[in-house]
Amino acid sequence: MGDPEILRRLGEIAPVHAVRGNTDGGELRRMLPPSVVVDLGSGDGTLPAGGPIGPLAYVHHGDRELDLDPRAAGIALVVSGHSHRPEIEERDGVVYLNPGSAGPRRFTLPVTLARVQVEAGRIQAEIVEVVDG
């Protein structure tokens, strides 16, 4: 992430659920969890006391580090970003999404983000390339 101010400013636009990455240190490492579960049916993504309203997303840094079985845990979407390689894949009924990187270009990869929509409880994800100009 670089600067915690980025998260604060994004939070002024919409709810933010961020996790720490392998290069996050200092303040970011202290303030960000390694993973977070987000309720895609609630307005702010938090899990209501009575249980989830919509599909659940598991957000973490890299999909090779999963500490749970997403399907068994009721997770519909796994979001990770370590490789910065944009990708959408469905495995065993779970959508795995790497939105890529929307910051400075990484390696030779495109600058991308992902858009996720939930319709009738189903996850629909798309990769969006960010174009300068």
Secondary structure, DSSP 8 states (H G I E B T S, - for coil): ---HHHHHHHHTTS-------TT--HHHHHHS-SEEEEETTSTTS---TT--SS-EEEEES-GGG--S-TTTTTEEEEE--TT---EEEEETTEEEEE--BSSS--TT--BEEEEEEEETTEEEEEEEE----
